[in-house]
Amino acid sequence: MAAFTDDFDADRLDPAVWDPHYLPHWGTRAGTAASYSLGDGRLRLDIPVDQGLWCPDQHETPLRASGIASGGHSGPLGSTVGGQPFQEGQTVREEQPRLEGWLPSGGEVAVRCRMDISPRSMAAVWLSGFEETPEQSGEICLVEVFGKDLEPGRSAEVGMGVKKLNDPALVHDFAAPRVPVDVADWHDYAVRWDADEAVFTVDGRHVRTCRNPPTYPLQVMIAVFDFPEWSRGDDDHLVPAYELDRISGSD
């Protein structure tokens, strides 16, 4: 994997690297566009109170999302060719251009980030198979945190590991160990992997190791999510946000 760094110092996301939409082929580009801003060398993804649901007529659980991806493609309208389907036999609703922005297949990916999430929201960075074939769909989850699993200011259950999905060659090995970090502060999350193992760290400290991760091209996904059904009745004013200071990759 060639070295890659984005410090988010520009005034816009590089369109040759990032698509600011969350799986637009299953919906529309307008309906899957991220709410984001760049400033002070940081990327901020958030979900304003008036943002609509993502794929509301298809996704069983009401969901709002703001995310970017370093790759993506789809078949033509009506085809089943597209990454990360969430329904059996799902078909493309809007054909998407092919983007091969940054597709690591080994080495290290590291992110420095912080989260402003509540019990109804979550934030994540994961590496998902580019899916040249449906079998190449495995994932390496770098960091996944649900607000409901926080001890605010003290610790968080940090999801990390390998997700099998539709790849018969993988073994599902995902867990969310409790780590003594306040995710509202800046922390460094990283994974280094080859064909034998994936090693996950938080602030340079080893947390998990998984065997035999995927080594085909993976697109980097960064997103914050909100689940309205998890509302406690007094939280509709909250704006979940995910801030990144840097993301990088190396051999």
N, C-alpha and C positions, 0 to 999 in steps of 0.2 A: 504494500500500500504506500503510495506516495504521501509525503508529509502534507498536512492540511491544517490551517488555522483560520478561524474567523473570530476576530476580536470585536466584531460588531461596531467598528469605528466609522463606517460609512453612513451616509444619510438614507440609504435604502438597502434592502436585501439584494444580493447579487442574483439576478434572474437566471444566470447560467449555473447556479448552485442550488438555489432554494425555490421551492414552490410554496407560497403562503396559503395553501388550501389543504383541508383534511379529507383525503380520499375522494376527490371531486368526481371521479368516474361513476361512483354509485349515486351521486346526486347531481348537482350543478356547480359550476365554479362560483356563481353568485351565492348559492346557498351554503357553501362550505368554506367561504373566505375567512381567514383569520383576522381577528382584531389585534393589531400589534403596533409597536412604535420603536424607534431607534433614537437613542440619545445618551450622551455621557459614556459612550463606548459600551452600551448595553442593549440587549434585545429584551423587550417586554411583551409578552403575550398575555392577553387578559380576555375576560368575558363580561362585557357591559350588561347592565340589568335588562336592557331592551334587546339583547341578541336573541335571535330565534333558535329553534331546535334544529339539530343536525339530522338530515334525512328523516323528517318526522313521520312520514307515511310508511317507513320501512323498518326503522330501528325500534325494536320492541320496548326497550327502556328509554324513556325520554332523556335526551342527551344534548348538551350544548358543548361546543368545542372550538378552540382556536389552536391551530397547529401548522407547522411547516414541515416540509420533507425535502430531502436532498436527491430525490429521484422519484420516478413514477412513469407509468404508461398505461394504455388501455387498448383494447380492441375497438372496433367500430360500434356504433349505437346498436344495442340489442344483443351484442355478443357477451360471452361469459369471461372474456379475457380482461382481468384486472386484479390488482393486488388486494389482499386482506378482505375478501368477501365476508359478510356476516350473515348471509342467508344461503340456503341451499339453492343452487341454480341461479344465483343472482346475475342480472344482466346490466350492462353498461347503459347509463341514462344520458351521458354526454361524453363523447369521445374526447380523449385527452392527448396532448402532444407528448412525445417521449422526452424525458429529462434524465440524463445521466450526469447529475451534478457532482456527487461525491458518493461513491459506492465502495466502501472498504470491505475487504474480504479476510482480513487478519491484521495483526499488529495491535495497536492501542488506540482507543477513543476515550477522551477525557472531557469532562464538562465542569465548569465552575458556575454554580447557580444558587438561587434561593427561591423560596416559594411562599406565597400568601394564600393559603387554602384553609377551608373550613370543613366541618364534618360532611358537607354535601359536595365536595370537590376533590380533585386530585391532579397531579402533574407527573409527567414522565418523559424520559428519553429512552428510545429503544431503537434497535437496528433490525429491520425487517427485510426478509428476502425480497430481492428485486423481482422475483417470480418470472423469469424467462420461461419456466415451466411451472405448473401449479405445485409440484413437489418442492420447489425451491422457495418455500414459504416460511421456514423456521425463523425464529427471532432470538436475538440476544437482548434481554432487557437490562439496560445499564442502571437506571434508577426509576422507581415507580413508588409514589407516596400518596396514600389516601389520607385526607384530613381527619377522617374518623378514627384513624389509627395513631394519632399523635398524642404525646404527653407534652402539651405546649411548653416550649422553653427548655425541655429536658431531653426528649428522645422521640424517635419515630420508627415505625416498621418500614424498612427500606426494601422494596421488592427488587430482586435481581436474579438473573439466571437465564436458562435456555428454555424456550417454549417450542414445543414440537410442531404444533398446528398440523399442516398437511404433509409434513416431511417424514416419510416412513423410516428414514435413516437416523432420525434423532430420538433421544430419550428426553422426555419432559422433565426438567429439573429446575423448578422455580420456587423460590422461597422469599419470605419477607422478614428477616431477622430484625430484632429491635436493636437500633444503633443509637448511642448517646449523642445525638446531634439535634440542634434546634434548626429545623429546615427553613425558618424565616431568616437565618443568617447565611452568609456565603460559605459554601462547602465544595470540595472537589470530589467528584465521583468518576471512577475510571474502570475500564475493563481492558485487559490484554489477553488476546486469544490466538491460538493456532489450531491445527487439526486435532491436537490432543486434549487441550483444556482451555477454559476461559477463567481468568482470575479477576475477581472484583475487589475493588478497594474504595474506601471512603477516607478522604484526607490522608491518603498514603498508607492506610492501615488495611491489612487483608481482612475481608469479611467472608467471602465465599469462593469456592472453586467448583466448576462444573466440567464434566468430561465431554469430549467430542462435540464441540459446538459447530455450527454451520460455517463453512469457509467459502461459500459462493458469494457473489456480490450482494451487499446489504445496503438498503437505503436508510439514512438516518432520519428518525422521526422525533419531533419535539412538540409537545402539546400540553395544554391545560384543559381540564374537563369539568363540567358542572352537571349534577344529577338532580333536577328539580324535584323528583319524587322523594328525595332524601331530606327535603326541607323540614325544619322544625317549627315553621310557622312564623319565625321572626328573623329570617335571614335572607329574604328576597332582595335586600338592598346591597348584599355583599358582592364584590367584584373579585373573583379568584384571579390570581396573577402568577406568572412564572417569569422570572428574570434570569437572563444568562449573561455572564460577563465574557465568557470565552468557550469555544468548543474546538478541539484539536484532535488530530490523528497522526500516527507515525508508525513506521515499520517496527 
